[in-house]
Amino acid sequence: MLRKFSNSRSLKDNIQLGALTAFSAGMVNVASLIIFFAFTSNVTGHYAILAEEIASGQWYQVAVVMGWIVLFFTGNFLSNFIIINLNQKNAYIAHSLPLILEIGCLLTVGIYGQYYYQETLTETEIMVALMLFAMGLQNGLTASISNFTVKTTHLTGLTTDLAILFSMFTQKKYRTNDSLVGRAKLLVSIAVSYLSGGIISGLLYGRLQFRVFYVVVFVILIILAYDYSRLRVLKLIKSRRIDRMRKEKNDNITVPTQTKQPEEQFV
């Protein structure tokens, strides 16, 4: 999921990445909606709120909402910045670092919310900001490594794309197009996973409260662990292949036999 980059990725790679990250985004968005009455997986609604606050002259709220948008932007920026600068050195590290930063943000929200949260407005604004930054990191990662094919933190464009694809599938020539069918499978998997994550988050919150963010972190850790284990397996396979080739090479080398000298004749 994380090892490959851009056009070298297969449909399976993108579906796996899209499904798991969309699941975590759905969980975060529903949890933040229940706790803070705010969407944190995208900033579409925040632009509308920003416009409303500007029109009404609520300048403190303008600054807060603008800060949220800037943090979501910064998360996307930082993800792509890390990838384009570290990808040539170590693709796995470059692609996993944004997820590690996201884990840090979500753990901070979970731990602070569980032990210290006093439900003040300032605390709420800061934690919403952290989650928007985390979702920006995730969205920037998935979009960057998939050549803008996978975006998992908001579904507005995805729903539009699905509607267009389904209208095209009314004609047989499009239904037999593997590229379009694959695109539809990817989008459906993201939508279903996002919805599933949201439902599970809503069900779990009554029992777990802020600990629901630990579940989100666990999902992200699955992504990191899966790719790390694949890297270890591939490295082991490569090492064994090299050892086998060396052994075969050594076996093919014939040891020259020593010629026997004729016995000397003594008179």
Backbone torsions as a table, in degrees:
resi	resn	phi	psi	omega
1	MET	NA	-39.8	-176.1
2	LEU	-105.2	-15.2	-172.3
3	ARG	-73.7	-33.2	-173.2
4	LYS	-95.8	160.4	-172.8
5	PHE	-135.4	137.5	170.9
6	SER	55.8	-126.7	-172.2
7	ASN	-73.6	-9.3	177.7
8	SER	-79.3	-6.8	-178.8
9	ARG	-81.0	143.9	177.0
10	SER	-93.4	170.0	176.5
11	LEU	-60.4	-39.5	179.3
12	LYS	-61.8	-41.9	178.3
13	ASP	-58.9	-45.7	-177.5
14	ASN	-69.5	-37.4	178.7
15	ILE	-66.0	-43.2	178.9
16	GLN	-61.9	-48.3	-179.9
17	LEU	-64.1	-46.3	-177.9
18	GLY	-63.4	-42.6	-176.8
19	ALA	-65.7	-47.3	-177.1
20	LEU	-70.3	-42.1	-180.0
21	THR	-71.3	-34.5	176.0
22	ALA	-66.3	-37.6	177.1
23	PHE	-59.6	-46.2	179.7
24	SER	-67.5	-37.5	178.5
25	ALA	-65.0	-40.3	177.2
26	GLY	-62.9	-39.8	177.8
27	MET	-63.6	-45.3	-179.1
28	VAL	-63.8	-43.1	-175.7
29	ASN	-65.3	-44.0	-179.7
30	VAL	-69.8	-40.5	178.1
31	ALA	-61.0	-44.4	179.7
32	SER	-67.5	-32.7	177.7
33	LEU	-67.3	-41.2	178.9
34	ILE	-68.5	-43.7	-173.7
35	ILE	-80.9	-48.6	-170.5
36	PHE	-110.5	-1.5	-177.0
37	PHE	56.6	39.1	-178.0
38	ALA	-143.0	140.9	173.5
39	PHE	-82.3	136.0	-177.3
40	THR	-125.9	-1.2	-179.3
41	SER	-91.2	-7.0	178.4
42	ASN	-157.5	170.1	-177.1
43	VAL	-119.5	13.9	-179.5
44	THR	-58.8	-49.9	179.5
45	GLY	-67.1	-30.3	-178.6
46	HIS	-68.4	-30.4	175.0
47	TYR	-64.5	-38.4	177.3
48	ALA	-66.0	-41.8	177.7
49	ILE	-63.9	-40.7	178.7
50	LEU	-59.1	-45.8	179.3
51	ALA	-62.1	-41.6	179.6
52	GLU	-63.4	-44.3	-179.1
53	GLU	-66.5	-37.0	176.5
54	ILE	-64.0	-43.7	-179.4
55	ALA	-63.3	-35.2	-178.8
56	SER	-89.8	-4.2	176.4
57	GLY	76.4	21.4	178.2
58	GLN	-86.0	83.2	-167.2
59	TRP	-72.9	-29.2	175.0
60	TYR	-64.1	-46.5	178.5
61	GLN	-65.5	-33.4	175.1
62	VAL	-59.6	-44.9	-179.7
63	ALA	-64.2	-40.8	-179.1
64	VAL	-64.3	-50.3	-177.2
65	VAL	-66.8	-38.4	176.0
66	MET	-62.2	-39.1	177.0
67	GLY	-62.3	-40.2	177.5
68	TRP	-60.8	-45.9	-179.3
69	ILE	-63.3	-42.2	179.8
70	VAL	-63.5	-38.6	179.7
71	LEU	-68.1	-39.2	175.2
72	PHE	-62.3	-43.2	176.4
73	PHE	-60.1	-44.3	-178.2
74	THR	-63.9	-39.1	177.2
75	GLY	-60.6	-45.5	176.7
76	ASN	-62.2	-44.4	-179.8
77	PHE	-60.8	-46.6	-176.3
78	LEU	-65.2	-39.9	178.4
79	SER	-58.3	-51.5	-178.4
80	ASN	-67.1	-35.2	178.1
81	PHE	-61.1	-44.8	179.0
82	ILE	-63.2	-43.9	-175.6
83	ILE	-65.4	-48.2	-175.5
84	ILE	-71.1	-20.4	-179.6
85	ASN	-95.9	-23.7	-177.7
86	LEU	-112.1	-8.7	-172.3
87	ASN	-60.7	-37.0	-178.5
88	GLN	-73.1	-24.4	-179.3
89	LYS	-82.8	-49.3	-180.0
90	ASN	-157.3	103.9	-174.4
91	ALA	-63.1	-39.5	-178.2
92	TYR	-64.6	-45.3	178.6
93	ILE	-62.2	-44.3	-178.8
94	ALA	-61.3	-39.2	-176.3
95	HIS	-84.7	-22.5	-178.9
96	SER	-90.6	-23.9	-177.1
97	LEU	-59.2	-43.5	175.8
98	PRO	-59.0	-36.0	178.3
99	LEU	-69.8	-34.4	176.8
100	ILE	-65.3	-41.7	176.3
101	LEU	-64.2	-38.5	177.2
102	GLU	-62.7	-42.8	177.5
103	ILE	-58.3	-42.6	179.0
104	GLY	-59.6	-43.0	179.5
105	CYS	-64.6	-45.6	-176.8
106	LEU	-70.2	-35.8	175.5
107	LEU	-64.8	-38.9	177.4
108	THR	-60.4	-45.1	178.3
109	VAL	-63.4	-45.5	-178.3
110	GLY	-63.6	-47.7	-177.7
111	ILE	-68.1	-45.6	-179.8
112	TYR	-64.5	-43.4	-179.7
113	GLY	-63.7	-36.9	-177.7
114	GLN	-72.2	-36.4	-171.2
115	TYR	-112.0	-24.5	-169.8
116	TYR	-125.9	-13.6	-171.8
117	TYR	-64.4	124.6	179.7
118	GLN	-107.5	7.5	177.3
119	GLU	63.7	31.3	174.4
120	THR	-83.1	159.4	-178.7
121	LEU	-63.1	-41.7	-178.8
122	THR	-63.1	-44.0	178.0
123	GLU	-60.3	-43.3	-179.8
124	THR	-61.5	-45.2	-178.8
125	GLU	-62.6	-39.3	-179.4
126	ILE	-68.8	-42.6	-178.3
127	MET	-70.7	-35.5	173.1
128	VAL	-61.8	-40.7	178.4
129	ALA	-61.2	-42.8	179.3
130	LEU	-62.3	-41.6	-178.8
131	MET	-69.5	-36.2	176.0
132	LEU	-65.6	-39.1	176.0
133	PHE	-63.0	-42.8	179.1
134	ALA	-62.4	-43.5	179.8
135	MET	-69.2	-30.5	173.7
136	GLY	-64.8	-41.8	176.2
137	LEU	-58.3	-46.4	-177.9
138	GLN	-66.8	-44.6	-178.8
139	ASN	-64.7	-41.1	178.2
140	GLY	-63.4	-38.3	179.0
141	LEU	-64.0	-53.7	-175.2
142	THR	-63.7	-38.8	179.7
143	ALA	-68.7	-40.5	-175.6
144	SER	-67.8	-48.6	-174.0
145	ILE	-78.8	-14.1	-179.7
146	SER	-104.5	12.7	-177.9
147	ASN	58.5	44.0	177.5
148	PHE	65.4	19.1	178.6
149	THR	-82.2	-37.1	-175.1
150	VAL	-110.0	120.4	171.7
151	LYS	-134.8	121.3	-165.7
152	THR	-119.2	1.0	-175.5
153	THR	-98.7	-6.8	176.0
154	HIS	-150.3	151.0	-170.4
155	LEU	-117.4	9.3	-178.9
156	THR	-64.1	-55.0	178.8
157	GLY	-65.7	-35.2	179.0
158	LEU	-62.0	-44.1	179.5
159	THR	-63.5	-39.1	176.9
160	THR	-62.9	-46.2	179.5
161	ASP	-62.1	-40.9	179.1
162	LEU	-63.9	-41.9	179.4
163	ALA	-61.6	-41.3	179.0
164	ILE	-65.0	-44.9	179.8
165	LEU	-62.4	-44.5	-178.9
166	PHE	-64.8	-33.5	176.3
167	SER	-68.7	-35.0	177.6
168	MET	-68.2	-33.1	-177.9
169	PHE	-71.0	-4.1	173.4
170	THR	-70.5	-13.7	176.1
171	GLN	-110.1	136.7	-173.1
172	LYS	-60.8	-36.1	-176.0
173	LYS	-62.6	-28.2	177.8
174	TYR	-84.5	-31.0	179.2
175	ARG	-68.2	-22.6	179.5
176	THR	-96.0	4.9	178.3
177	ASN	-86.2	109.6	-175.5
178	ASP	-60.2	-36.8	-179.2
179	SER	-63.8	-44.6	-180.0
180	LEU	-69.3	-40.1	178.4
181	VAL	-63.5	-42.6	177.6
182	GLY	-62.4	-40.9	177.7
183	ARG	-61.8	-41.3	178.8
184	ALA	-64.3	-42.3	178.3
185	LYS	-60.5	-42.1	179.4
186	LEU	-61.9	-47.9	-177.0
187	LEU	-66.0	-40.2	178.9
188	VAL	-64.9	-41.9	180.0
189	SER	-62.9	-38.9	178.1
190	ILE	-66.0	-45.5	-178.8
191	ALA	-62.7	-45.4	-178.9
192	VAL	-64.8	-42.1	-179.1
193	SER	-66.7	-41.4	178.8
194	TYR	-61.1	-46.8	179.5
195	LEU	-64.1	-42.1	179.4
196	SER	-62.6	-43.7	177.9
197	GLY	-60.9	-41.1	178.5
198	GLY	-64.0	-42.7	179.7
199	ILE	-63.2	-47.2	-179.0
200	ILE	-64.0	-38.8	177.7
201	SER	-61.9	-43.5	178.3
202	GLY	-63.3	-37.7	179.4
203	LEU	-71.7	-37.7	-176.3
204	LEU	-78.2	-27.3	-173.1
205	TYR	-60.4	-36.4	180.0
206	GLY	-58.4	-30.9	-179.5
207	ARG	-96.7	-37.6	-171.8
208	LEU	-96.8	-22.8	-175.3
209	GLN	56.0	-128.5	-178.0
210	PHE	-67.2	-16.0	178.9
211	ARG	-68.0	-9.1	176.9
212	VAL	-62.6	-25.7	178.1
213	PHE	-69.9	-23.7	175.4
214	TYR	-68.4	-33.0	176.9
215	VAL	-66.1	-40.9	177.3
216	VAL	-61.3	-43.9	178.3
217	VAL	-60.4	-39.7	178.5
218	PHE	-61.1	-41.1	178.5
219	VAL	-61.8	-43.2	179.7
220	ILE	-66.7	-37.2	177.4
221	LEU	-63.0	-32.9	176.5
222	ILE	-60.3	-42.1	178.6
223	ILE	-60.5	-47.6	-178.5
224	LEU	-65.1	-44.3	-177.0
225	ALA	-68.1	-38.1	-179.7
226	TYR	-60.5	-49.2	-178.4
227	ASP	-69.4	-35.1	178.0
228	TYR	-64.4	-41.8	179.2
229	SER	-65.2	-38.2	177.1
230	ARG	-63.2	-39.7	178.4
231	LEU	-63.0	-42.3	179.6
232	ARG	-63.8	-41.8	179.0
233	VAL	-64.3	-45.6	179.7
234	LEU	-63.0	-38.2	178.4
235	LYS	-65.4	-40.1	179.0
236	LEU	-65.6	-43.1	178.8
237	ILE	-62.0	-43.3	-180.0
238	LYS	-64.0	-41.2	180.0
239	SER	-63.9	-42.1	179.7
240	ARG	-67.7	-36.0	179.3
241	ARG	-65.1	-41.8	178.6
242	ILE	-64.6	-43.0	179.4
243	ASP	-62.3	-40.3	180.0
244	ARG	-65.3	-40.5	178.8
245	MET	-65.0	-39.2	178.1
246	ARG	-65.6	-40.0	-179.9
247	LYS	-65.1	-43.6	179.0
248	GLU	-62.9	-37.4	179.8
249	LYS	-65.7	-42.3	-179.8
250	ASN	-68.0	-35.0	179.5
251	ASP	-67.4	-28.4	-177.9
252	ASN	-81.0	-11.2	179.7
253	ILE	-82.1	117.7	-179.5
254	THR	-88.1	134.9	178.6
255	VAL	-82.8	123.8	-178.7
256	PRO	-64.6	136.3	-179.8
257	THR	-85.7	145.1	-178.1
258	GLN	-83.1	126.5	-179.2
259	THR	-74.2	140.7	-178.0
260	LYS	-85.0	126.0	-179.4
261	GLN	-75.6	139.4	177.9
262	PRO	-65.0	146.6	-178.7
263	GLU	-69.7	140.6	179.6
264	GLU	-74.6	142.4	180.0
265	GLN	-94.0	124.5	177.8
266	PHE	-103.5	129.3	179.0
267	VAL	-95.4	NA	NA
